[in-house]
Amino acid sequence: MLVVTIVLLCLSALMSGSEAALFSLTHREKQQMEESGDSRDHAILAQLANVDRLLATILIANNLVNICVVITSSRFLDMIMLTESLTIEFIIKSVVVTFLLLLFGEILPKVFSQSRPYNFSRMVIYPIKVVSAIVYPISYILVRTGGKISRMASRNAEISMEELADAVDMTAGSSKEEKKMLSGIVNFVNTEVEQIMRPRIDIVALDIKTPYEQVKQLIIEAGYSRIPVYDEDLDNIKGALYVKDLLPHIHCGDEFGWQQLIRKIYFVPEHKKIDDLLHDFQENKIHIAIVVDEYGATQGLVSLEDILEEVVGEISDESDVEESFYERLNANTYLFDGKTHIIDFERVIDLGEDIFEDVQGRAETLAGLMLELRRDLVKKGDTVEAHGMRFTAEKMDGRRVDKIKVVISKELYEE
C-alpha cells in the first residue's frame, strides 16, 4: 500500500508540475517552438491551442489522483496506527495526508517546474496527451458547462443604460459640466441621427445650375467648408462641394465649371444610431452626411461636429457668429426659437430632463411639441399648455413656427 501511495504522489506531482510549466511558457518560447521541428514542441502548442480543455484535463486527473492518495494513505495508516480513538485517528490522518499532498503533490513540483518550464513541458507532454485522451469525455462536459455558466453570469452582470444613467446622476464631487459630459457619453449609444441633425429647412445648399460667382458669394455668406449640391430640389442631392477644392480656381469667373469638383456625399437613415455613424465617418474619412427617411426624401444634414457636441457640448468655430436660441424676458418668461430642441429647452429652464416625455410623441423641437399638443397646424397667437407651462406662437415664417414664448408657472420653481 505504501508503494501505491508513493506512485500516486508522483503522479500528483506530475500533474501539478505540468500545470505550472505549461502555463508559465513565455511568448518567446512559444515562438521558438513554432519554428522548431521537434514533435514534442508541436504537441505542446497543440495542447495550448485549447487552454480550457488543457486546464480541465490536468485538474480532473490531479483531483482523481489526489482522491486515490487519500484512500491509499488512509489504508496504510490504518495498518500501522495503534490508537483506538477515532478522533485522534482522524486528526493524524488529516494532518499527514494534507502535508504529503501539499508538499510533494503541489509545492515542490510547482516550484521545480516553474524554474525550468520549457524543459519540464517537453518531459511531460506525452503523458499529458495520454491523460487528455482518457478524460476527454469528462473534460468536454466540464468545459461546455463552464462556458454556459460563464455566459449566463456575464449577461446577468451587465449594467443597463438606465442604471448607468442613474449612477451618473448620483455622482458626487463632479461639476455640472462633468456630469453633462458623462450623461452625454451614457446616452450616446441610444441617440438617433434625427435627434441631432440640422432639419431640411435649415440646410444651406447649392443648386447645381448656380453660376460660379454666386457660388462664391454664397460660400462667403454661409461660412461652411462643405456644402451639399442638389438638382432642382433637396430630394435630389448630387454630392457636396468642398470649399478647399475651389481655392485654386478662386479667380475664375462664371465660365468655370465648378460642378466638376463635386464629391460624393454620404447618405444615412434618420433612425441610425450616432455611435454607428461616428464609426462610419471615421472609416470613410468624411465629415457630413445627408439624412433621409424611409422613402429616400431628404430630412436633414448631420456633421461630425454635431456628433461630438453630444458629448463635449457646443463647439464654436472662429467663424461662428454667437447666436442665442432663446431670450429671457423676465423671471419666468422666455422667448425661444421654434427649432430649439426639447433637450436644450429642458437644460435652459433647469426643471429636470424628460419632463415632456409623456406628451412629446416623436417631436424633437418646441415647434414640434406645439404640433403634438394641438394635433393641428399652428397659427400665430395659438397657445398650448403642458406641465405648468404655456407655449405661445409669437412669430411665424410661413407655416413654420419661428418664435415661441414660454411662460413657466411660478409654482414649478417653488417645488
Secondary structure as the mmCIF struct_conf table of DSSP 4:
data_model
#
loop_
_struct_conf.conf_type_id
_struct_conf.id
_struct_conf.beg_label_comp_id
_struct_conf.beg_label_asym_id
_struct_conf.beg_label_seq_id
_struct_conf.end_label_comp_id
_struct_conf.end_label_asym_id
_struct_conf.end_label_seq_id
HELX_RH_AL_P HELX_RH_AL_P1 LEU A 2 LEU A 22
TURN_TY1_P TURN_TY1_P1 PHE A 23 SER A 24
HELX_RH_AL_P HELX_RH_AL_P2 HIS A 27 GLU A 35
HELX_RH_AL_P HELX_RH_AL_P3 SER A 39 LEU A 48
TURN_TY1_P TURN_TY1_P2 ALA A 49 ALA A 49
BEND BEND1 ASN A 50 ASN A 50
HELX_RH_AL_P HELX_RH_AL_P4 VAL A 51 ILE A 80
HELX_RH_AL_P HELX_RH_AL_P5 LEU A 86 LEU A 102
HELX_RH_PI_P HELX_RH_PI_P1 LEU A 103 ILE A 107
HELX_RH_AL_P HELX_RH_AL_P6 LEU A 108 SER A 115
BEND BEND2 ARG A 116 ARG A 116
HELX_RH_AL_P HELX_RH_AL_P7 PRO A 117 ILE A 134
BEND BEND3 VAL A 135 VAL A 135
HELX_RH_AL_P HELX_RH_AL_P8 TYR A 136 ALA A 157
HELX_LH_PP_P HELX_LH_PP_P1 GLU A 158 SER A 160
HELX_RH_AL_P HELX_RH_AL_P9 MET A 161 ASP A 169
TURN_TY1_P TURN_TY1_P3 MET A 170 MET A 170
BEND BEND4 ALA A 172 GLY A 173
HELX_RH_AL_P HELX_RH_AL_P10 LYS A 176 PHE A 188
TURN_TY1_P TURN_TY1_P4 VAL A 189 ASN A 190
STRN STRN1 GLU A 192 GLU A 192
HELX_RH_AL_P HELX_RH_AL_P11 VAL A 193 ILE A 196
BEND BEND5 MET A 197 MET A 197
STRN STRN2 ARG A 198 PRO A 199
HELX_RH_3T_P HELX_RH_3T_P1 ARG A 200 ASP A 202
STRN STRN3 LEU A 206 ASP A 207
TURN_TY1_P TURN_TY1_P5 ILE A 208 LYS A 209
HELX_RH_AL_P HELX_RH_AL_P12 TYR A 212 ALA A 222
BEND BEND6 SER A 225 SER A 225
STRN STRN4 ARG A 226 TYR A 230
BEND BEND7 ASP A 231 ASP A 233
TURN_TY1_P TURN_TY1_P6 LEU A 234 ASP A 235
BEND BEND8 ASN A 236 ASN A 236
STRN STRN5 ILE A 237 TYR A 242
HELX_RH_3T_P HELX_RH_3T_P2 VAL A 243 HIS A 249
TURN_TY1_P TURN_TY1_P7 ILE A 250 HIS A 251
TURN_TY1_P TURN_TY1_P8 ASP A 254 GLU A 255
BEND BEND9 PHE A 256 PHE A 256
HELX_RH_3T_P HELX_RH_3T_P3 TRP A 258 LEU A 261
HELX_LH_PP_P HELX_LH_PP_P2 ILE A 262 ILE A 262
STRN STRN6 ARG A 263 ARG A 263
HELX_LH_PP_P HELX_LH_PP_P3 LYS A 264 LYS A 264
STRN STRN7 TYR A 266 PRO A 269
TURN_TY1_P TURN_TY1_P9 GLU A 270 HIS A 271
STRN STRN8 LYS A 273 LYS A 273
HELX_RH_AL_P HELX_RH_AL_P13 ILE A 274 ASN A 284
TURN_TY1_P TURN_TY1_P10 LYS A 285 LYS A 285
STRN STRN9 ILE A 288 VAL A 292
TURN_TY1_P TURN_TY1_P11 GLU A 294 TYR A 295
BEND BEND10 GLY A 296 GLY A 296
STRN STRN10 THR A 298 SER A 303
HELX_RH_AL_P HELX_RH_AL_P14 LEU A 304 VAL A 312
TURN_TY1_P TURN_TY1_P12 GLU A 318 SER A 319
BEND BEND11 PHE A 325 PHE A 325
STRN STRN11 TYR A 326 ASN A 330
TURN_TY1_P TURN_TY1_P13 ALA A 331 ASN A 332
STRN STRN12 THR A 333 ASP A 337
TURN_TY1_P TURN_TY1_P14 GLY A 338 LYS A 339
STRN STRN13 HIS A 341 HIS A 341
HELX_RH_AL_P HELX_RH_AL_P15 ILE A 342 ILE A 349
TURN_TY1_P TURN_TY1_P15 ASP A 350 ASP A 350
BEND BEND12 LEU A 351 LEU A 351
BEND BEND13 GLU A 353 ASP A 354
TURN_TY1_P TURN_TY1_P16 ILE A 355 VAL A 359
TURN_TY1_P TURN_TY1_P17 GLY A 361 ARG A 362
STRN STRN14 THR A 365 THR A 365
HELX_RH_AL_P HELX_RH_AL_P16 LEU A 366 ARG A 374
TURN_TY1_P TURN_TY1_P18 ARG A 375 ARG A 375
BEND BEND14 ASP A 376 ASP A 376
TURN_TY1_P TURN_TY1_P19 LYS A 380 GLY A 381
STRN STRN15 THR A 383 ALA A 386
TURN_TY1_P TURN_TY1_P20 HIS A 387 GLY A 388
STRN STRN16 MET A 389 ASP A 397
TURN_TY1_P TURN_TY1_P21 GLY A 398 ARG A 399
STRN STRN17 ARG A 400 ILE A 408
HELX_RH_AL_P HELX_RH_AL_P17 LYS A 410 GLU A 414
#
